[in-house]
Amino acid sequence: MSLGYAEKLSFIEDVGQVGMAEFFDPSHIEELAKMIQKSKHLVVFTGAGISTSCGIPDFRGPKGIWTLQREGKDLPKASLPFHRAMPSMTHMALVELERAGILKFVISQNVDGLHLRSGIPREKLSELHGDSFMEMCPSCGAEYMRDFEVETIGLKETSRKCSSEKCVAKLKDTVLDWEDALPPKEIDPAEKHCKMADLVLCLGTSLQITPACNLPLKCLRGGGKIVIVNLQKTPKDKKANIVIHGFVDKVVAGVMESLNMQIPPYVRIDLFQIILTRSLSGDQRFINWTLRVASVHGLTSQLPFIESIEISFSDNQKYKDAVLDKQPFFMKRRTTRNETFDIFLTVNYSDGCDCLPTKLNIPFEFEVSTEEHGEIIDKEAVLQSLREKAIEESSCGQSSVVERRTVSEPRSEAIVYAIVTNLRTFQCQQSLLANGDLKWKLEGSGTSRKRSGTGKRKSRA
């Protein structure tokens, strides 16, 4: 959870100002929309305030993690597991602005990975403080986005290795601790784009963490403008052309309406693989076989979105049903050599997934083969089809095979499935108040369960 991230950080006495008062003055939305429309190089700089509507507590607000810690109170509770958090209306609005060619670059201080999950291209994103779901190879630079939270922070080695045959170095987490310098890979492009920007839009950040908080100021030398949207006052307010106090989602919804742009839905697709391995016994009379339901990130990786696997057989007179409810999901059996039957699997999903259980059918037969091959499947086309179908049907649970491969010794087949586990749509409605101001009603709805750098991190600016 995000709370776990805060607890993993090294102790530091001064985390900056906390428990800051919140203000509400949602004026200047139309002016901000016009600035965005005119901008040639828009950069967005984000903080914890864009993820609070995703169920992730902030740090410095009246009920923030560090505020409650300092007061000796119980920490806030996340509304769902950290790994199941879904992008907010603001995250998805930024995706639409990027697709339209308006937004050129995103700089994030968050470690929740939601910008990448939302669809912001990696090459247009700097995650200054790292990503709780990302591992990196220190040798070849390869990055691995996980569906589980990486167990360490502070750029430490994890339990996994790079999958490149030419590398296989031990991977490291990417989340910075207080004394870790900002990686050049993240800070350099962030600084470059801020210098190029004619508009830097700061969303949901108190602008207290240095050196990150000084990045937006780099647009000023080239004549760029700064807009800050945050519930609390920030040390950089005097440098901004516009300061809007309010919920980020409401402000962004107003901007998107003014620009006549739709906020796209969020579709989450998760992957898992079923591996069936078969080998002859020493006396050649029996088949020893194993079945695994595993992560695509490796056999030792967790599948946090799967709660249990129910297994049954077409020949239920010979084989007993089984329920696998502990990871790794694995079962071992022995059958006579000439038997053929079907294995039926029911995949039950954990809290935070909106889809009903997925039912799969795996034919079982033994063939001696020396060939190794994989079925050619256009993975991206399959995933896009699943997204479109989920949106069209306004439901999740759709699944499809995205990869098949066979290994000859021991005889093994692996089938990778993609499943739409969440669908979230966004609607905003405006109504005119008596004083002429616009009031926004925001709705972020999930589906029902139906199928169909250059410096170290410091706390003060």
Buried (B, 14 or more C-beta within 10 A) or exposed (E): BBBEBBEBBEEBEEBBBBBBEEEEEBEBBEBBBEBBEEBEBBBBBBBBBBBBBBBBBBBBBBEBBBBBBEEEEEBBEBEBBBBBBBBBBBBBBBBBBBBEEBBBBBBBBBBBBBBBBBBBEEEBBBBBBBBBBBBBBBBEEBBBEBBBBBEBBBBEBBEBBBEEEEBEBBBBBBBBBBEBBBBEBBBBBBBEBBBBBBBBBBBBBBBBBBBBBBBBBBBBEEEBBBBBBBBBBBBBBEBBBBBBBBBBBBBBBBBBBBBEBEBBBBBBBBBBBBBBBBBBEEEEEBBBBBBBBBBBBBEEBBBBBBBBBBBBBBEEEEBEEBEBEEBBBBBEBEBEEEBEBEBBBBBBBBEBBBBBBBEBEBEBEBEEEEEEEEEEBEBEEBBEBBBEBBBEBBBBBBBBBBBBBBBEEEBBBBBBBBBBBBBBBBEBEEEEEEEEEBEBEBEBEBBEBEBEBEEBBBBEB
